[in-house]
Amino acid sequence: MQSYIDSLSLIDHHCHGVVTRPLDRPAFEALMSEGHKPVAGCTQFDKPLGAVLLRWCAPVLGLPPHAEPEDYVATRLKLAPDEVTRRLVGSTGVSNLLIDTGHRSDAILTPEGMTHATGLDAREVVRIEAIMEEVARLGPADGAALRKGFDARLEERAKGAVGLKSIVAYRTTFDIDQTPPGVAEVDRAGDAWLKALADGSSRRLEDPVLIRHALFRAGELCRTHRYPLQLHVGFGDADILMPKCDPTVFTPFIAQMEKWDVPITLLHCYPFLREAAFLAEVFANVYVDIGVIQNFTGPSAPRVLAEIMELTPFYKQLYSSDAFGLAELHFLGARVFRNALASVLHDWITRGEITVKKAESIARAIASENARRIYPV
Ligand SMILES: [Zn+2]
């Protein structure tokens, strides 16, 4: 099963670009964490992600598996950053990178830059909150101008994209009114936010009315272009209120998108794996991945993958790395996923629950076929 899964090409339906500057130890470790707060005398290598990074990435840089962190970082620094990217991202066996460009996009490679550096097909997924913030920075006269500017810019950007994405869970939590707001209400909220931006009391979009407007506008565009709306769920940022990021709290919005035939792809889903699998089972339009948590759980990833596979229909699961910044996270995402999937399917075969043929078809579906069905790639 392992060699069959290793031979499959993957569609990474949610990832980010890599940084191209040389990284010293502190800079490298900062990118190994979702909420980097260094603890004196401790290292980011001393956690599950650090263990699998040294196990699997060290040989790609010419070191033995389980190299020491200082040797790893020193060897990496001696190589040109482009060479690091080419070796690590270029050997993932991924065919398509679907890249979220809305997070710290000035610090990382664009989709074109990723294609140039790796030879892989890289396409854009547009983050709707980032578009609203971009338009606000242009200094619209009032809330109505903000709304119109957002609608026009999102429509334009959606044309070249393969999907749209929202981080509503991080900005307001899922626990908000899930009906589309009226125009007057949106314009009033826009007036208030622009004033707060001007006096420095707000720096980013957190207003639920404006985000609801963005979500329904995004839903309409996804319906038109026949591609998914991605929703970040659970683990992935430090500044979230986790209990209110349970995706089942967002059921009314998901149900509305089901009526519009808009696929909703739930990203990461940790620790709400069973809640996400439940939504994938009961809604025709819901897809799930475990994304970033594969790398962060490292040696325990087979158990995490097994949990979401308890209930998720085989035609509803996707692969993503959610790699950001480090080329290592792209490489590991694929490696850890392949190992975990082989482990889960091997167990099912050994217990006589499925045939090898069935296991291979499940692996192909999750690796790329499901993504190819819902994304225009
Ligand atoms: Zn992400």
Residues whose N, C-alpha, C, O or C-beta is under 5 A from the ligand:
A	BS01	ZN	D322
